[in-house]
Amino acid sequence: MDFRQGLPPRARRALDHVAAGVNGPPLDPGLRITLNFHPDRVSGGLPILVALARDGAYHSQYVTGTSNGGLTAHPGGDRHRWESRIFGGVYDDAAPAERPLYGALNFRRQVVGAAPRFGSSHLRLTAAVLNRATFCYPDSAAEPTDFGVASAMPLIALAEADEQDPLNDYIESHVHAGVLLARDVEALVLDADYRGTPVEAAARQLPFPLEWHPGYRLTVTELRRHADYRGPEYARLGAQIAERGLLPPRLIGDAARTGRYALQDLKMVWHTLARFGAPEGAGTACRAVATSRGTGRGTACPGPDTSGTPALPYPSSAGLASGGHAPGVRTPNA
């Protein structure tokens, strides 16, 4: 059975266009695409999780006009140009809701999701979504020439052989034909700092399980030590919004909602926190611990708060079913 037969014509043509130029081994069906985002931001005047529950779908920046990366999703913009090149012009005159959704392939099985530069939390999509996704490495902003699909995935070997800043170490994914929450999402994985907050309350209204990862946090001392990563002005801003000498992602979200700070500046603060305040289980640390304990690759590591539901290990033998993150520019200041 050809799973493409049930897809909208544009999505089918985009997948066929990419697949025609790809060779490589099939994708491990136990891997997942994740959509990293900040769960405490506002979209259309509503908290983002409330907006998700209302709409029942995850939207691209063409629809929302918001992004955790670059805002170039408009005719003549960079995102429009990149998509035209990658998908052979299939989406050039498409309606906003028809365009692909951006995420990343969690080939390193990180408990924080595949691309934490775009947010501390993530939606983990189902195995079936892999069949209607295309992939590129590096990020589409870098004009990549290497692509993949579920049936032919040469990108993991490229990414593993490359040396990137940890925030750039992801294989970009493009999900075609939409993401419906009830159909396409396995779980929402939140940073532990959101326990007991309105974010958790909103998350529990969504039609899929809520899981937790140990959480990001950075001391002001460490923040200042790494001031050269994004710039001393962002280290000063991070220290200003920190409480009791600690900076978790929740405080960056609180600052964003005041309207007193430039969102681009807060994004630089988040990048520093994400780079130097990652929990165990981000990158290779969790895999090493899991292996030494005999618990298997990808098992979530113990965090500061282990009550509730932990982030689950990825299934290793799930079959491919038939059937907001919007990464921005791939530069140190993106």
Summary of the structure (lengths in Angstrom):
residues: 334
radius of gyration: 18.8
end to end distance: 41.3
largest distance: 58.1
contacts: 1145
relative contact order: 0.19
helix: 36%
strand: 16%
